[in-house]
Amino acid sequence: MEQKNKRIFGKLNIVDFLVLLLILAVGIFLVYKLAARGGESSETSTIHVQYTVKCEDVDKSLYENCQKYLPSQLMASGVLYNGQITGVTSAPYYVLDGNGQWVEDPEHVNLLFTVQVNVPDTAVMTTKVGDQEVRVGKSDYILKSEYIEFDKCVITNVTWDK
């Protein structure tokens, strides 16, 4: 004896109908997710943050070279961010001489960079540029822009505009 498959709507059986229903549900879900993601990014408000980064024991010639490229847009991992290095000042770098006295190193300086950035305004205040957090005392900060890069710098001051 031959058994007939249970069919609905003529040529569709129950399994075919369930597969089509599942495909339709996945399609609707994907469209919803893509539409929701596009709407969030355009409405996010930002906070303006200004901070100072100190880079110590830098070759003196780099001070003048950095000034040529300011302002310079911030960069991390090959991505440009909504912020820039707006200024740099130079301060003496001191070393111990053979007599245990602190003397100014004629070939090296400390550089103080001023950075301004706009970051997303979130419920929890964690200021990040790329993957790096911005907070006073951070001693392994990498300052990077299109034309400037220094590592092992220290953030000495942060101001958040509310």
C-alpha positions in Angstrom: 0.0 0.0 0.0 1.1 3.5 -0.8 1.1 6.2 1.8 0.3 9.7 0.7 2.2 12.6 2.3 0.1 15.1 4.2 -0.3 18.1 1.8 -1.7 21.5 2.3 -2.4 24.1 -0.3 -2.1 21.5 -3.1 1.6 20.8 -3.7 3.1 21.9 -0.3 3.5 19.5 2.5 3.8 20.5 6.2 7.6 20.4 6.3 7.9 22.6 3.2 5.4 25.1 4.8 7.4 25.2 8.1 10.7 25.8 6.2 9.2 28.7 4.2 7.8 30.2 7.4 11.2 30.0 9.1 12.9 31.7 6.1 10.3 34.5 6.2 10.8 35.0 10.0 14.6 35.2 9.6 14.2 37.8 6.8 11.9 40.0 8.8 14.3 39.8 11.8 17.3 40.9 9.7 15.4 43.8 8.2 14.4 44.9 11.7 17.9 44.7 13.1 19.5 46.6 10.1 16.8 49.4 10.4 17.4 49.7 14.2 21.1 50.0 13.8 21.0 52.7 11.3 18.7 54.8 13.4 20.8 54.7 16.6 24.0 56.1 15.2 22.5 59.2 13.8 20.8 60.3 17.0 23.7 59.8 19.5 24.7 63.0 21.3 28.3 63.7 22.1 30.3 65.4 24.9 33.4 67.6 24.1 36.5 66.5 26.0 39.8 68.3 26.2 42.9 66.6 27.7 46.6 67.1 28.0 49.1 64.4 27.2 52.7 64.5 28.4 55.4 62.7 26.4 58.8 62.6 28.2 62.4 62.3 27.0 61.6 63.2 23.4 64.3 64.2 20.8 64.3 68.0 20.8 63.9 68.2 16.9 60.5 66.4 17.2 59.0 69.5 18.8 59.4 71.7 15.7 58.3 68.8 13.4 55.1 68.3 15.4 54.2 72.0 15.2 54.2 71.7 11.3 51.3 69.2 11.4 49.0 70.8 13.9 46.1 70.6 14.1 46.1 66.9 13.3 43.2 64.5 13.4 43.3 61.6 15.9 43.8 58.1 14.6 43.8 54.6 16.1 44.0 51.3 14.4 43.9 53.0 11.0 40.6 54.8 11.7 40.2 58.6 12.0 38.3 59.9 15.0 36.2 63.0 15.7 39.0 64.8 17.5 42.4 66.3 17.0 45.7 67.3 18.5 45.4 71.1 18.6 48.6 72.3 20.3 52.0 71.3 21.6 54.4 73.0 24.1 57.9 72.0 25.1 59.3 71.8 28.6 62.9 70.9 29.8 63.8 67.3 30.4 66.2 66.8 33.3 68.7 64.1 33.9 71.2 63.3 36.7 74.8 64.3 36.0 77.9 62.4 37.3 77.7 64.4 40.6 74.1 63.5 41.4 72.7 66.9 40.3 69.7 67.4 38.1 70.7 69.2 34.9 68.7 70.0 31.7 69.3 67.6 28.9 70.2 69.7 25.8 69.1 67.0 23.3 65.7 66.0 24.9 62.5 67.7 26.0 59.1 66.9 27.4 56.2 67.6 25.1 52.7 68.6 26.3 50.0 68.0 23.7 46.5 69.5 23.9 43.8 67.1 22.5 40.2 67.9 21.8 37.7 65.1 21.0 33.9 64.5 20.8 32.8 61.2 22.4 29.4 59.6 22.7 27.3 60.7 25.7 26.5 57.5 27.5 24.9 56.7 30.9 28.3 55.5 32.2 31.0 58.1 31.7 33.9 56.1 30.1 35.8 58.4 27.7 37.4 56.4 24.9 39.2 57.3 21.8 39.3 54.0 19.8 40.1 51.3 22.3 42.0 53.6 24.7 40.4 55.1 27.8 41.1 58.8 28.5 41.6 59.4 32.2 44.0 61.4 34.4 47.1 59.4 35.3 46.9 56.9 32.4 50.6 56.2 31.8 50.6 53.9 28.8 48.6 56.2 26.5 49.5 56.2 22.8 49.0 59.6 21.1 48.4 59.0 17.4 47.2 61.1 14.5 47.6 61.2 10.8 51.2 62.5 11.1 52.2 62.2 14.8 52.7 59.2 17.1 54.1 58.9 20.6 53.7 55.9 23.0 54.1 55.6 26.8 52.7 59.0 27.4 50.8 60.2 30.5 47.4 62.0 30.5 47.9 64.8 33.0 44.5 66.7 32.7 41.0 66.0 31.4 38.0 68.4 31.1 34.6 67.2 30.1 32.1 69.8 28.8 28.6 69.0 30.0 
